[in-house]
Amino acid sequence: MINKVTLIGNLGKDPEMKTLPSGAVYTRFTMATNENYQVNGEWQTKTEWHNIIIWRQAAERAAQQLKKGSLVYVEGKITSRSWEDENGNTRYMTEIAANLFRSLEKRENSGGGYTSPPPPEEPVDMNGEKQQPTASGSTNSGGDTTQKESYDSEGDADDLPF
């Protein structure tokens, strides 16, 4: 069985980092993804909102690096939970427990302009450990190289959602 989610979208608000009594750190944020499609020749956009939670060292990184509006790549799994609110009603939440994230924002240099894209970072998992490359020589860093190559190879630009 597989429970895997891959998202690229923008943060809806600044990340909120919290610490549990046990000392475990987590960061939560909302993320918007857009789907563009045509209806009767008119382009439509549908926005989906996702609740994201990140744990441990990656939570601290996310709180430092991300901000409202940031473009971010997230990999994780769908989780659900329920609780009873103060009125005794059972509440439910579905969220993405991220095990990998990467900011897709350009980095600014000290001169105020944008630099060329940085070299790819070493992918790390949520515990801060470097990931090993796969047999094909790539890692599951969440970079957009594979996606871009697959889009380019499809050929028909009229079907692109943007």
Secondary structure, DSSP 8 states (H G I E B T S, - for coil): ----EEEEEEESS--EEEE-TTS-EEEEEEEEEEEEEEETTEEEEEEEEEEEEEEHHHHHHHHHH--TT-EEEEEEEEEEEEEE-TTS-EEEEEEEEEEEEEE----B-TTSSB-S-------B-TTS-B----TTS---S--SHHHHHHHHHH--GGG---
